Structure formats: structure tokens, C-alpha cells
Amino acid sequence: MIKLQQTLGYTLGEILALNEEYQAGEHSPERTVAVLQTQIERLRLRKEALDAALNFLQGKVEWIRSGKPGDAPRLEDYRC
């Protein structure tokens, strides 16, 4: 279960806190949905950042392969 939660982007501290909350009986369908929606948003933001980083790196590779014409790509040019 811990590996799954880590794969879903939770830190060990978050996993511990969620487990303690669950063990204390402080869980409900509404709380579960709220926790999952929060994690979905965090992962969406992380994906956007990773997509920008990947696009930047690909742009850098293309720039180098083409003989470094003009200015080097800048990460901030790839962010949303």
C-alpha cells in the first residue's frame, strides 16, 4: 500500500498522516474525495512542470544539434 501511495505522489509523511487519520476513524467518502482531488491537482501541476522541463530539454538538444544558432533556450520560455 505504501508503494502505491508513493507512486501516486504522496510523501512518507503524508502517508503516515493519512493512515493516522484513517486509524482514528476520521474518514468518510467526502474526506476521501477531498484528499484525492487535492492530490489530483498537485499531480496536474507537477505534470505541467515536468512537461515544461522536457520541452526545454528537447529544445536545448535541438539547439545544440543545429549548431547553437542565436541565444540558448531558456527554461522560463517553456513554462505555462
DOSEVEX-209393 format. One record per residue: residue in three letters; z, y, x of N, C-alpha, C, O in turn. Coordinates in steps of 0.2 Angstrom, whole numbers, plus 2048, in hexadecimal, padded with zeros to 3 digits. Layout:
N
ALAZYXZYXZYXZYX...
//
This chain:
80
MET8007FA8048008008008008068047FD80B803ILE80480680A80480C80E7FD80D8117FB813811LYS7FA8088137F38098167EE80C8117EA811813LEU7EF80A80B7EA80D8067EC8148057E7819805GLN7F28168047F481D8047F282180A7F0827809GLN7F381F8107F08228167E98238157E6829817THR7E581E8137DE81F8127DC82480D7D782780ELEU7E08258087DF82A8037E28318057E1836802GLY7E483280C7E583880F7ED83A80E7EE840810TYR7F183680C7F883880C7FB8378137FA832816THR80083B81580383A81B80983581A80B834814LEU80C83381F81282E81E81883281A81B82F816GLY81983881C81E83C81981D83C81182183C80DGLU81683E80F81483E8088158378058188377FFILE81383280881482B80581B82A80481D8277FFLEU82082C80982782A80882A82E80282D82C7FEALA82883580282A8397FC8288367F582C8367F1LEU8228347F581F8317EF82382B7ED82482A7E7ASN8248277F28278207F182E8227EF83181E7EAGLU8328267F28398287F083982B7E883D8297E4GLU83482F7E78338317E083282C7DB83582B7D6TYR82E8277DD82D8217D883381D7D883481B7D2GLN83681C7DD83C8177DD84281B7D98468177D6ALA8428217D98478257D58458257CE8498287CAGLY8408227CC83E8227C583A8297C283982A7BCGLU83882D7C78368337C682E8337C582A8377C9HIS82B82E7C282482D7C182282D7BA82682A7B6SER81C82F7B881A82F7B28128307B28108317B8PRO80E82E7AD80782F7AE8058367B08008377B3GLU80983B7AD8078427AE8088437B58048477B9ARG80E8417B880F8437BF80A83F7C48088427C9THR8098397C28048357C67FD8397C67FA83A7CBVAL7FB83B7C07F483F7C07F58457C47F08477C8ALA7FA8497C47FB84F7C77FB84E7CF7F88517D3VAL7FE8487D17FE8477D87F78457DB7F58477E0LEU7F48417D77ED83F7D87E88457D87E48457DDGLN7E98497D37E484F7D37E58547D97E18567DCTHR7EC8547DB7ED8587E17EA8557E77E78597ECGLN7EA84F7E87E784B7EE7E084C7ED7DC84C7F3ILE7DD84B7E87D684C7E77D38537E97CE8537EDGLU7D78587E87D585F7EA7D685F7F27D28627F5ARG7DB85C7F47DC85D7FC7D78597FF7D485B804LEU7D58537FD7CF84F8007C88537FF7C4853804ARG7C78567F97C185A7F87C18607FD7BB861800LEU7C68637FF7C68698047C586680B7C286980FARG7C886080C7C885D8127C085B8147BE85C819LYS7BD85880E7B685680F7B285C8107AD85C814GLU7B386280D7AF86880E7B086A8157AB86C819ALA7B686A8187B786B81F7B38668247B0869829LEU7B48608227B085B8267A985C8267A585B82BASP7A685D82079F85E81F79D864823797864827ALA7A186982379F86F82779F86E82F79A870832ALA7A486A8317A486883879E86383A79B86483FLEU79D85F83679785A83779085E83778C85D83CASN78F86383378986783378986B83978486C83CPHE78F86E83B78F87284178D86E84778987084BLEU79086884878F86484D78786284E784861853GLN78486084877D85E84777986484977486484DGLY77B86A847777870849778871851773874854LYS77E87085477E87185B77A86C85F77786E864VAL77A86685C77586185F76E86385F76A863864GLU76C86585976586885876486E85D75E86E860TRP76887285D76887886276787686976287986CILE76B87186B76A86F87276486B87376086D878ARG76286786F75C863870756868870751866873SER75686D86C75087286C75087787274C87C872GLY75587687775587A87D75988087C759885880LYS75E88087876388587776088C876761891879PRO75B88D87175889386F75D89886C761895867GLY75D89E86D7628A386A7698A186B76B89D86FASP76D8A48667748A386777689B864773898860ALA77C89986777E89286578189385E78389885CPRO78088D85B78388D85478B88E85478E88D859ARG78D89284F79489384E79789084879488F843LEU79D88D8497A08898447A188D83D7A088B838GLU7A389383E7A489883879D89983479E89A82EASP79789883779189883379089282F78C89282BTYR79488D83079388782C798886827798881823ARG79D88A8267A28898217A088C81B79C89181ACYS7A388A8167A188C80F7A489380D7A4895808
//
